[in-house]
């Protein structure tokens, strides 16, 4: 019997995992944005001293992982598992980093939903009694993602108003059976939703239906209302996707406008930094949560938040074959006290 299951898609933890440390490393552009003071490290060079952007992303991932472990007061061999992924084919960033970090590894792919996916699965392992320490981590890089999913950087292709700027950065969190919080108390696992969007430069519209579906289901499963949350933050819908999600939820009878934000909107000043609809990428919700939201919880400025990392499940092959872009969103409830 699924004793911890609530409704159709939600789990309530009996022994809520504690987030005992986080780490966030971002690129120069992210370091010029409004959340700069909340990041652990701001790179001066988005190549990170490497010969390619892919190698740079792997370097950022490893550095963030090592920093999160160090801040938790642990050594690598004390970790039971590392759960992580990225946007590149065959999740090469996470896999190559895991090769060097040398801890048991579950490679995940949820596109830009991977941070919430890793926190969800890691929390299930902790609450289930299968581990004491787990690192949940992901990353993205503007240049590696652009040339995989859209156009070679050298072309200087003009970006559409709906386009978003992939975040260069890596964010990670160590969760544990021990610690004084914040705690992960609920997880709502999303379904793949596809409204037929085919424009790879309009990810927000492709992911918005999945975000709305997961948030709506979370309220139905738990009985919570908007009054129970200080903030609901989607992952990387950007300004357009955020607006669509808000509208879709109102049609379902849930008005989250007063407490709703999006990590892709928060990380950049879109007007000053020319990021169009906002930020995107695996690293977007990862660094905004690991930096800004975690600090707000620790300081007591927020008591309960919902992180809803969102992902567009496309590939270069599917795009070239004219396929639409399915979306996914996973919700994680994080509370300062339990």
C-alpha positions in Angstrom: 0.0 0.0 0.0 1.3 3.4 -1.0 1.1 4.9 2.5 2.8 8.2 1.6 0.8 8.9 -1.6 -1.7 11.8 -1.7 -4.2 11.9 -4.5 -3.1 11.0 -8.0 0.4 12.4 -8.3 1.7 13.7 -4.9 3.9 12.2 -2.2 4.0 13.4 1.4 7.1 12.5 3.3 6.9 10.9 6.7 10.6 11.8 7.4 11.1 15.0 5.4 14.7 15.3 4.0 16.6 18.3 5.2 18.6 20.4 2.7 21.9 20.8 4.5 23.8 22.8 1.9 23.6 24.3 -1.5 26.1 25.6 -4.0 25.6 27.8 -7.1 28.1 28.8 -9.7 27.1 31.1 -12.6 28.6 32.8 -15.7 29.5 36.4 -16.2 26.1 37.4 -17.6 24.2 35.9 -14.7 26.6 37.7 -12.4 25.4 41.0 -13.9 21.8 40.2 -13.0 19.7 41.2 -10.0 20.5 38.0 -8.0 24.3 38.3 -8.2 24.9 38.6 -4.5 23.2 35.2 -3.8 25.5 33.1 -5.9 28.6 31.4 -4.4 30.8 32.0 -7.5 30.6 34.2 -10.5 32.9 33.2 -13.3 35.0 35.8 -15.1 35.2 33.6 -18.2 32.4 31.4 -19.4 35.0 29.0 -20.9 36.2 28.3 -17.3 39.7 28.0 -18.7 38.7 25.1 -20.9 39.0 24.5 -24.7 35.3 24.1 -25.4 32.0 25.1 -24.0 31.1 21.5 -23.3 34.2 21.0 -21.2 33.5 24.3 -19.5 30.0 23.2 -18.5 31.5 20.0 -17.1 34.0 22.0 -15.1 31.3 24.2 -13.6 29.2 21.1 -12.7 32.2 19.5 -10.9 33.0 22.7 -9.0 29.4 23.2 -7.9 29.3 19.6 -6.8 32.5 19.8 -4.8 31.4 23.1 -3.2 28.0 21.7 -2.1 29.8 18.7 -0.5 32.3 20.9 1.2 29.7 23.3 2.5 27.8 20.3 4.0 30.9 19.3 5.9 31.2 16.0 4.1 33.8 14.1 2.1 32.9 12.6 -1.2 32.9 9.0 0.1 30.2 10.0 2.6 27.7 10.5 -0.2 25.4 7.6 -0.9 24.3 8.9 -4.3 24.6 11.8 -6.7 21.5 12.5 -8.9 22.0 14.8 -11.8 21.7 15.6 -15.4 22.0 18.3 -18.0 20.8 19.3 -21.5 23.5 17.8 -23.7 23.1 14.6 -25.7 23.5 11.5 -23.4 23.9 13.9 -20.4 27.6 14.1 -21.0 28.2 16.9 -18.6 26.8 15.0 -15.6 28.2 11.7 -16.7 31.7 13.0 -17.3 31.6 14.9 -14.0 30.4 11.8 -12.1 33.4 10.0 -13.6 35.7 12.4 -11.8 33.7 12.8 -8.6 33.5 9.1 -8.1 30.3 8.5 -6.1 27.3 6.3 -7.0 25.4 8.1 -9.7 21.9 8.2 -11.2 21.9 10.1 -14.4 18.7 12.0 -15.0 17.1 13.7 -18.0 14.1 15.9 -17.5 15.4 18.7 -19.6 15.1 21.9 -17.6 12.9 20.2 -15.0 16.0 18.1 -13.8 16.6 20.1 -10.6 13.1 19.3 -9.3 13.3 15.8 -10.7 16.6 15.2 -8.8 15.2 16.7 -5.6 12.0 14.6 -5.9 13.8 11.2 -6.4 16.5 12.0 -3.9 13.9 12.8 -1.3 12.1 9.5 -2.0 15.4 7.7 -1.4 16.1 9.6 1.8 12.6 9.1 3.2 12.5 5.5 2.1 15.6 4.8 4.3 17.9 4.0 1.4 20.4 6.8 2.0 21.7 9.4 4.4 23.3 11.9 2.1 22.4 12.6 -1.5 23.7 15.4 -3.9 21.0 16.7 -6.3 22.6 18.8 -9.1 22.3 20.0 -12.6 23.8 22.5 -15.0 23.5 24.3 -18.4 25.6 26.6 -20.5 24.4 29.2 -23.0 26.9 28.3 -25.7 26.7 24.5 -25.5 22.9 24.6 -25.5 22.6 27.1 -28.3 24.7 25.2 -30.8 23.0 21.9 -29.9 19.4 23.0 -30.1 19.3 26.0 -32.3 22.1 27.6 -34.4 25.9 27.7 -34.5 27.0 30.7 -32.4 29.2 32.0 -35.2 26.1 32.7 -37.3 25.0 35.4 -35.0 21.4 34.5 -35.7 18.8 37.1 -34.7 16.7 35.9 -31.7 12.9 36.2 -31.7 11.1 38.1 -28.9 9.8 34.8 -27.5 13.3 33.4 -27.2 15.1 32.9 -23.9 18.7 33.0 -22.8 20.1 29.7 -21.5 21.6 30.2 -18.1 25.3 29.4 -17.8 25.6 27.8 -14.3 25.3 24.9 -12.0 23.3 24.5 -8.8 23.3 21.7 -6.4 21.8 20.7 -3.0 22.9 18.1 -0.5 19.8 16.5 1.2 20.0 14.3 4.3 18.2 12.4 7.0 19.8 14.8 9.4 19.9 18.6 9.6 17.8 21.6 10.7 16.0 22.3 7.4 14.7 23.7 5.2 12.8 20.4 4.6 11.3 18.9 1.5 7.8 17.8 2.6 5.9 17.1 -0.6 6.6 16.2 -4.2 4.1 16.3 -7.1 5.4 14.4 -10.1 4.3 15.9 -13.4 2.8 14.3 -16.5 4.1 14.9 -20.1 1.8 17.5 -21.7 1.9 18.5 -25.3 -0.2 21.3 -26.8 1.4 21.0 -30.2 3.9 23.9 -30.0 6.7 23.4 -32.5 8.7 26.6 -32.2 12.1 25.9 -30.5 12.3 29.6 -29.8 9.1 29.6 -27.8 9.9 27.2 -25.0 7.7 29.1 -22.5 4.5 28.4 -24.5 5.5 24.7 -24.8 6.1 24.2 -21.1 3.3 26.3 -19.6 0.5 23.7 -19.9 2.7 21.2 -18.0 3.4 23.7 -15.3 -0.3 24.6 -14.9 -1.3 20.9 -14.9 1.2 20.0 -12.1 0.4 23.0 -9.9 -3.3 22.4 -10.3 -2.9 18.7 -9.4 -0.8 19.6 -6.4 -3.6 21.7 -4.9 -6.1 19.0 -5.7 -4.0 16.2 -4.1 -2.9 18.1 -1.0 -5.9 20.3 -0.2 -3.5 23.3 0.0 -4.5 26.7 -1.3 -2.5 29.7 -2.5 -2.6 31.0 1.1 -0.4 28.1 2.2 2.5 29.3 0.1 4.8 32.4 0.3 6.1 31.8 -3.2 5.4 29.5 -6.2 8.3 29.6 -8.6 8.3 27.9 -11.9 11.6 26.9 -13.5 12.2 28.7 -16.7 9.0 29.7 -18.5 10.1 33.2 -18.9 7.7 36.2 -19.1 5.5 34.7 -21.8 5.2 31.2 -20.4 4.6 32.6 -16.9 1.7 34.7 -18.2 0.2 31.7 -20.0 0.6 29.5 -16.8 -1.2 32.1 -14.7 -4.1 32.3 -17.2 -4.4 28.5 -17.4 -4.5 28.1 -13.7 -7.2 30.8 -13.4 -9.3 28.8 -15.7 -8.9 25.9 -13.3 -10.0 28.1 -10.4 -6.5 28.8 -8.9 -5.4 32.4 -8.8 -1.6 32.3 -7.9 -0.8 35.8 -9.3 0.1 37.4 -5.9 2.7 34.7 -5.0 3.9 33.6 -8.5 7.2 34.1 -10.1 9.5 32.4 -12.5 13.3 31.7 -12.1 13.8 32.7 -15.7 12.3 36.1 -15.0 14.2 36.6 -11.7 17.7 35.8 -12.9 18.1 38.5 -15.5 17.0 42.1 -16.0 15.5 41.4 -19.4 15.6 45.1 -20.5 19.1 45.9 -19.4 20.6 42.6 -20.4 18.7 41.9 -23.7 17.5 38.4 -22.7 14.1 38.8 -24.4 11.6 36.6 -22.6 14.1 35.7 -19.8 16.3 32.9 -18.7 16.1 29.1 -19.4 18.1 25.9 -19.1 18.7 23.3 -16.5 20.9 25.7 -14.6 18.2 28.3 -14.3 16.0 27.0 -11.5 19.0 25.2 -10.1 21.0 28.3 -9.3 18.1 30.5 -8.5 16.9 28.0 -5.9 20.3 27.0 -4.6 21.3 30.7 -4.3 18.3 33.0 -3.8 15.4 30.9 -2.6 17.4 28.7 -0.2 18.8 31.8 1.4 15.4 33.3 1.8 14.2 30.2 3.5 17.3 30.1 5.8 16.7 33.7 6.8 13.0 33.0 7.6 11.8 35.5 5.0 9.9 32.6 3.4 8.4 29.7 5.3 7.0 27.5 2.5 7.7 27.6 -1.2 6.9 25.5 -4.2 9.7 25.0 -6.8 8.2 23.8 -10.1 11.1 23.2 -12.5 9.9 23.0 -16.1 11.3 21.1 -19.0 10.9 21.0 -22.8 11.4 17.4 -23.9 12.7 18.1 -27.4 15.9 17.0 -29.2 17.6 18.3 -32.3 16.4 15.1 -34.1 12.8 15.6 -33.1 12.9 19.2 -34.2 14.3 18.4 -37.6 11.6 15.8 -38.1 8.9 18.4 -37.4 7.8 17.0 -34.0 6.0 19.1 -31.4 7.6 19.9 -28.1 6.2 18.0 -25.1 6.5 19.7 -21.7 7.0 18.4 -18.1 7.0 20.0 -14.7 7.7 18.6 -11.3 6.7 20.4 -8.1 8.7 20.2 -4.8 7.4 21.8 -1.6 10.1 23.1 0.7 9.4 24.4 4.2 11.6 26.2 6.7 10.2 24.2 9.6 8.2 21.0 10.0 
